[in-house]
């Protein structure tokens, strides 16, 4: 499902991006073979807080 695709994308991004605070789903697509959906895809934008020390 698209929901699963979104969850997987966030989980994968969280491996390399700290402090994720939200997402925006930009679009959703699917691959179809023989009249059936075989793969769900979701493009997302990720919001996160970047920590930076101030002098």
N, C-alpha and C positions, 0 to 999 in steps of 0.2 A: 504494500500500500504506500501511498505518498507519505502518510504519517511515519511509517517505518523508515522510508528514505530520509526524511528530515531528521529523525532521531539518530540515524547512523551518521549523517553528515555532522551533526553537532558533536557526537561522541568522538568522531575522527578529528575534528577541529580542536577539541578540548585537549587532545594529546600534545598539541604544540602551542596552543594559545591559552594563557591564563586569564582569569577574571572575565569570562564571557558573561555578559549581562542581558543579552537578548538577541533575537534573530528576526529577520524579515524574509518571508518567502517571496522570491522575485517571480518565479514561474514554476510550473509543474508540467512534466512531459512523461511519456511512456513509450516504450518500444513494443510493437505488436508483431506477432508471427502467427500465421494461420488463423487470424481473427481473434487472437487472445493476447492479452497483455502479458508480456514475459519479463518486463523490467520497468520499475517506476523510478523516475528521476525528479529531483527537486534542486533548483538553484536558490541558494540563500545568501543573504548578507548577514554578517556577524558583527554585533556590537560588543566591545570589550573595553575595560578600563586599562590604560597603559600607565604603569607606575613609573615616575621619574623623580629623581631626587632634585630638589631645588637648592641652589647654593645660598 
